[in-house]
Each structure stands twice: as structure tokens, then as C-alpha cells.
Amino acid sequence: MRKNILYIAYYFPPLAGSGVQRTLKFIKYLPMYNKYPVVVTVKEGHNFAYDEEMIKEVPDSVKVYRSNSGESLWLRKQIENANKVILSIKKRRNLKNKNEIIIENNNKKEKDLTSDITIKDKIFKYLEYNYYIPDTKVRWYKNAVKDVFGRVLKNEEIDLIFSTSAPYTDHLIALEIKKKTNKPWVVDLRDPWVGNKFIYDRYDEKRKAKEIELEAEVIKYADKVINVTEDITNMYIERYPEYKEKFITITNGFDISDKVEENIKSKKFIINYSGIVVDGQSPEIFLKAVEELILTNSNFKEDLLVNFTGSIIDKYTYLFENENIKDNIKINGYKPHDIVLKEMKQSSINLLILPDTEESKGIYSGKIFDYILSEKPILGIMPLGGVASELINSKKIGIAVEYNDLDAIRNFIEETYVSWKNGTDLNTSAISICNEFDRINLTKRLSDVFDELM
């Protein structure tokens, strides 16, 4: 029997990025189980990545309602343009008065970020911390709620509400709809809201208290809450023992239909990194291993291409300016997902770096599943004992090592290079080994959750 799912997601094609993949794949496969999403999203939204091609994956049976995001995109654009002019002037002057921190153990220099804070950063950080709660997308809240009650519910029979984050604003929109309709509500929380070290720790005590209050209300009214790892699920069960039956785990995964079938042979030994590099994901130890191999093996230098696709935080850009390695490194901006998958398949090693924190042990990272789909060896630099390192090492689809293990990183790269040089097929059997992460199987689990509530 057909069931309609009100699917609230700010990040939806053409907005792109790894976070959009979960929404896109659920929506793609839910109709297989007679669950038909009715998507509520934005007409326009601010994001670092856009991909019009992704819209083609949305089934024709899925209805999409778009409302104004409420964001001052014009103002944002003007500020960003002004920021570019200022940065350009700084570069031309080649400012020599920037503070530098001397790292004694290796004599490298790291730029003091206090000298690189931009007008854009200052304005948007001030607004984010003081006015935009729980996040900068809260300006969409009123328009989305108005659209749901003004258009969507008048045109569609809805059986269940589903909201997914980030942003957490999606859940506040769903909360309002839940209170007024009393429809079953599934919250796809994914990662921690309160306690998310990459966001939450930046707030003052007043802001933290508000976040705790909002999260607790969402958990109270939700019928089910989904997390992407068992570690996160267990954390929430401990935090809300009175609601322990609500919490379940559905991981991210790979879509077998995205698999690049042709085995693309490259003339270069390619180490590929796909995705953003944020604070805590320093590539320094990896680049040090690459430098050592370049300095000791002229053939390696001739054959090597290190391909970074995505954005890199300013804090780490100086690492790529090293004279010994810069000719072997190519830094790209965002690319469409299908192109990125081809580059992963063409690579000899796919690199995954997770922040060197205790919290990272509970994170898979969405790109690990695209790497699995490529069936090429994975080099994971991350805290050991976490879900990602266990997946890589236990399934034998690569190697996961600690941040400071320079020897292991260098040895893995060197051994893989020798195999590549000798013509050895580097393809693994990762897809069949990791079948539980197939998006179709994961969507079936989500459908079963819906069936329990309807």
C-alpha cells in the first residue's frame, strides 16, 4: 500500500556535497518499498557545492516543494566579493608582517590564522553565534512551515514526517508539523547535535543551554531517532535513557548503480583525496611521507600525482607549498559526484583523513563508502579503535593508521607503488565484502522503521 513521506531536507539537489548523498539515495530507493517522498526544501540555498546533474537521480514519482530559504544571498555575495578584493590586495603586497609560529620539531612554519581572519568570517561568525540558533539555516524555518501548511498538506496526504540534518533547523520545522498534525515522526539525526565537537564547543554557556533545550524537545516528540553509527546511538541512549527505544542506527553507504565499471588505467601513480579538509584533518604527516619517498626515489617522483578534490582550510594550504612536493600535487575545487567517482576508480590509493580526536572514533565519514565503491586500497589516517579504522582493517580493504605513524604511512604508499609499478591489479573486492552498506539494503531498513510507525 502506498505511503507518502513528508521529507524535510534543506540540502537537496542542486545543492551538493557528501551530506546530500544520504538524502538523495533514500529518496531514490524508497519508492521500491511503496514509500513516496514529498520533499520540502529550498528554492535557493548557500552551499560550497552545486551539481545540477544530481537532480536527474530524483525519481519522477517524487514531488518536490521549494520555498524561499530566507537567506540574504545577495548580501553574502557582496561580502564575499569584498573579501576577495581584500585577499587579492594582501597577496599582491606579499605581506611580511604576518605572525608565524615556528614548529620546533621539524622547522616548518604554520601561518598564524589570526592574521587571516576576513571580513566575511567576522560578520558571519557574529551572526551565527548570536542570532542564528540552532544554525544559519533557521531563516528558512518560517517559510518552510508556512509552505507545508499553505500548500503541501492541502495537496498531499501525508502518512509520516521525516527530517534529516544538517542543518538542525530541519528538525525544528518537523517539530512544528508534528505538534500540529500528530503524524509519526522519524528524525534522521545522523551525527551528534549537542556535543558535536566541530560545532558545539565554539558556543558560550548560554548558547549551549539553548542547544540542549532544543535537542531535548526534538527527542521528546520524535517517534524514532536515527544515528549513523552504533557509538552515537549508544551515546544518545545514555543521554536519554527514558527514550532508549527510540534510537536506532542506519549507517551511510554506497550506491551500486554509481559503480564505475571500466577499469581505468592511469600512466600516473595517483593518490586521491576527495572532500573537504577542515580543522583537525591535517594532511601534514601524509605529505611528509610523500616527501621522503620523493627524495629517495626519483622514479616515484616522476610517476606520482597527489590529487586533492574539494576545499582545504587556509590553515593547511602552506603545507602544499613545499618545494619538494608541490609539482606532484594537484588541488581542485568541487567536482560533480560522477567525475569524482571516476577519479577514485582511476587512483591507486584513496586517502581518508579523520580528525585526530576521540569523537572521530564514532565517525565513518561518507566518503569511505565511495572509496569502497571504487574498490581501490584505502589509506586511512585516523584514531585507531573507531568504526572507520575497524571497517578498513577488519575487512582488509586498505590500512588505517594513527596520525603519528609516519613509517606505516610511508611503507604502505611505497608497497602499493611497487605493486603498481610491477603491473599488479590493485582492485579489491570491497563491494562484496561490505555488502551491508549497499544503499538499497539501508533504504529497506529505513522502510521497515516507517512500517513500524504507520
Buried (B, 14 or more C-beta within 10 A) or exposed (E): EEBBBBBBBBBBBBBBBBBBBBBBBBBBBBBEBEBBBBBBBBEEBBBEBBBEEBEEBBEEEBBBBBBBBBBEEEEBEEBBEEBEEEBEEBEEEEEEEEEEEEEEEEEBEBBEBEEBEBBBBEBBEEEBEEEBBBBBBBBBBBBBBEBBBEEBBEEBEBBBBBBBBBBBBBBBBBBBBBEEBEBBBBBBBBBBBBBBBBBBEEBEEEBBEEBBEBBBBBBEBBBBBBBBBEBBBBBBBEBBEEBEEBBBBBBBBBBEEBEBEEEEEBEBBBBBBBBBBBEBBBBBBBBBBBBBBBEEBEEBBEBBBBBBBBBBBBBBEBBBEBEEBEEBBEBBEBBBBEBBBBBBBBBBBBBBBBBBBEBBBBBBBBBBBBBBBBBBBBBBBBBBEBBBBEBBBEBEBBBBBBBEBBEBBBBBBBEBBEBBEEEEEBEBEBBEBBEEBBBBBBBBBBBEBBEEBE
